[in-house]
Amino acid sequence: MQTCNEQEEIVICQKQKKKMSPAFIAGLIYFIVIILFVLFKIAANYGFLGSLSAVMQDITSSFIIQVVLMFAIPLILFTTLKTKSVKGTFKEFGFRKLKFNSVFICIAIGFVVFILNSFIATFFATIIAFLGAEPVVSSQPIDTTQYSMGMFFLTILLSCILPAVCEEFSHRGMLIGAYKGYGASFAIFISALCFGLTHMNINQVFYAFLIGILLGYIFLGVKSIYPCMIIHFMNNFLNTVVDFSYVNGWFGGGPLMWEQMINAYLGPSVSYLLNVIIFFASAMLLVWLLIKLFKIEWLEEKVQNMSGEEQFNCAMFIENRKRVKSLTEHELINARYVFCLQNERYKAKQRGVPLIEHISTNDERRRFLWYDNILVYSAIFTGVFCTIYTFLAMFV
């Protein structure tokens, strides 16, 4: 004889089976996107766009990969399968306005991420070279016509704006939004892993994965996709500026030339020490900027919307601090933030979830169903296979 609770659980499971979960829908869409992406890459290698000029090949390739595969297909399929409006899909994917100050903080974070990313990319490139894999380098001289001012702005569109919008749309918006019900850490990991493997290039997978982890935490903490887009854009934009500066001599040749000059004049030891200082200073600056961003976009709202009981407890918290020492106006404001943060940590502990998960959702965790994740795991396997293939090709 089944109890009432057991019968209710069976009914719930039957309803879940009849209705596709957000995770299954996102996995299905992403698997379709990755398969089409691989097929397009294969077709391009066999001369699919061979009749076009080099510039038109770049434009067509970027349009197909970014606009069609990473943006349009997820938008259309997710809206259709979830029976939502387009506006509802954008809302679910985190298209929420930022405060004015937050935009500048995100730009600064993007600048710092670019600096840290340069060190991390160099580190992993060194490891890959140590394993004996050498990237294919053209023996032809650099074609300076590919680094004209017109190409600079075209590269910003194709390599900075489109990836920042479209890749964040599919990875942070769709994947994290769909998988956060299984836990914030799981959703961030899945999204970052897919983001890294989408590059299908061993030289980019590792640092793209780490950037994906950072962007995932920002996305859930701020509840907006715009910071991710801004930071992604800044990283790609600064990489573009560095490449064009080196070829065209802008800013004295840019960071690549500056590093060579420092090595020549100060020696490798001083250059290495300077790089270590820059890395750790940038890491500390990144932490400070993230705290500022979360404070503006999340904590200020919590302080303003405290319940009557929370306001009373906050007043008692401040009063206890006043007994220890007199507080300035600035310290009084910060005391409210400290109380609110401690209060939210307590709530997260009561729920038994990490703070980032408590911030991002009030829903209870969904139970893992094997078929919900099978397709996204298949997409990950495809990405791993293609990445390993490109890695082995370096040895040929």
Sequence and secondary structure as in RCSB ss.txt:
>XXXX:A:sequence
MQTCNEQEEIVICQKQKKKMSPAFIAGLIYFIVIILFVLFKIAANYGFLGSLSAVMQDITSSFIIQVVLMFAIPL
ILFTTLKTKSVKGTFKEFGFRKLKFNSVFICIAIGFVVFILNSFIATFFATIIAFLGAEPVVSSQPIDTTQYSMG
MFFLTILLSCILPAVCEEFSHRGMLIGAYKGYGASFAIFISALCFGLTHMNINQVFYAFLIGILLGYIFLGVKSI
YPCMIIHFMNNFLNTVVDFSYVNGWFGGGPLMWEQMINAYLGPSVSYLLNVIIFFASAMLLVWLLIKLFKIEWLE
EKVQNMSGEEQFNCAMFIENRKRVKSLTEHELINARYVFCLQNERYKAKQRGVPLIEHISTNDERRRFLWYDNIL
VYSAIFTGVFCTIYTFLAMFV
>XXXX:A:secstr
   HHHHHHHHHHHHHHHS  HHHHHHHHHHHHHHHHHHHHHHHHTTTTTTS HHHHHHHHHIIIIIIIIIIHHH
HHHHHHTT  HHHHHHHTT     HHHHHHHHHHHHHHHHHHHHHHHHHHHHHHHTT       S   GGGGSHH
HHHHHIIIIIIHHHHHHHIIIIIIIIHHHGGG HHHHHHHHHHHHHHHT  HHHHHHHHHHHHHHHHHHHHHT S
HHHHHHHHHHHHHHHHHHHHHHHTGGGGHHHHHHHHHHHHHHHHHHHHHHHHHHHHHHHHHHHHHHHHHIIIIIH
HHHHT  HHHHHHHHHHHHHHHHHS   HHHHHHHHHHHHHHHHHHHHHHHTS HHHHHH  S      HHHHHH
HHHHHHHHHHHHHHHHHHTT 
